[in-house]
């Protein structure tokens, strides 16, 4: 007779408990006495997804296709698409919200992503049309530049000849005439020759950025898959003294004076700098501590993005970007650059009636949130610029969508609505970023300890073990570990092992036991945050 098996026996035979644990990410057995799982060191803030449908179709299709091909979050190609539009329109278009309030159409965007996230591949795909357009501008300008250079050299020779004539002439009237001719030729010889067109720079110093802005009639984009420009701004090349003037004025469009050795000072009346960067998440915490970055308003000018990390969950063999999508994006973006390149007087956009009412509504809703103790008070410097950023986004979306036949018409409400949804996205991500920027240093130290635990796979360790393995730049003394270890214990990541029985000698160093799911909990917190 076959013995009947209970449901519990059947589940045990199938190892159901273990399978469910694996399914829920809890495949490590839980030792007696541990809590259900460590609690996050900081509250998890859910960030909104990138609203790709807010982009013009030809841009949104490319963002979707590049994200699928590279298996990266939509945030990265989406923010780079906005930076690309800013590169095309920066310094060549502006939006007048109402009399006395104008915004140039250039943006600063920073996407925080860990190493190995395929940032370079996304940058290449999204910025290639800009490089093609730059090459076309160079080819058109080269004959003019060569002609101007030859004219300058000829004028220099003529000035020299006229000056010699004046020296050899005895008649005062003839000498005066020769000197006047020599003067005119000299002035023509000193006339500056137009620079070779340049749209994009990468790892550029602030001095070079200022010079490029002057040469390029106030337009330049710094686009980079790394965040090295922040080290430059912090004073890498200026003895540790932050140099922010160019990047502050380049966003606001304020008058910039450029002093260069061997050449007269130049004024850039309305500089328009674009910033499109991808940086490691830790960089955002680091720049918040650099003197002047927040106090002078640089951090308030940046639109931040903190995408969910997809590394380890990416599809292998994802389909390439469809040729029609790539071709349409490339041709329309290049065309936008070329159409706006000759606008020395910026194209001025204005809001239509519906868009104007929507902007007023956005202003009314935002203002109370900036008050002391309101939800945006701690980042009022950034949030105060939100509606200006939305106006800039609306202008970019509009000129990209109606290219170029509708540029003379007022911006309709649908474009401001799309820009407001992008603004909501950037607000959600800015809240998460400023949470990180304002984190307690002890929390940062605790994260460093968790990273070391995850990297070494430690299950038990002494305080001396941790001190030996961790950075001396962060932990100078063994006692510096007391705060982060206590915090990790309070959050359930660690617990003190029972002390060894006294032997009469020197007390042994305390031993810490690591929660079996500490590494996973720490990684989950990074993904969510």
ABEGO torsion letter per residue (X at the ends): XBBBBBAAAAAAAAGAAAAAAAAAGAABBBBBGBBAEBBBABBBBBBBBBBAAABBAAAAAAAAAAAAAAGBBAAAAAAAAAAAAAAAABGABBBBABBGBBBBBBBBBBBBBBBGAGAAAAAAAAAAAAAAAAAAAAAAAAAAAAAAAAAAAAAAAAAAAAAAAAAABABAAAAAAAAAAAAAAAAAAABBBBBBBBABBBBBBAAAAAAAAAAAGGBBBBBBABAAAAAAAAGAAAGGBBBAAAAAAAAAGBBBBBBBBGBBBBBBABBBBBBBBBBBAAAAAAAAABBGAAAAGAAAABBBBBBBBABGABBBGBBBBBAAAAAAAAAAAAAAAAAAAABABBBBBBBBAAAAAAAAAAAAAAAAAABBGBAAAAAAAAAAAAAAAAAAAAAAAAAAAAOAAAAABBBBAAAAAAAAAAAAAAAAAAAAAAAAAABBAAAAAAAAAAAAAAAAGBABBBAAAAAAABBAAABABAAAAAAAAAAAAAAGABBBBBBBBBAGBBBBBBBBBBBAAAAAAAAAAAAAX
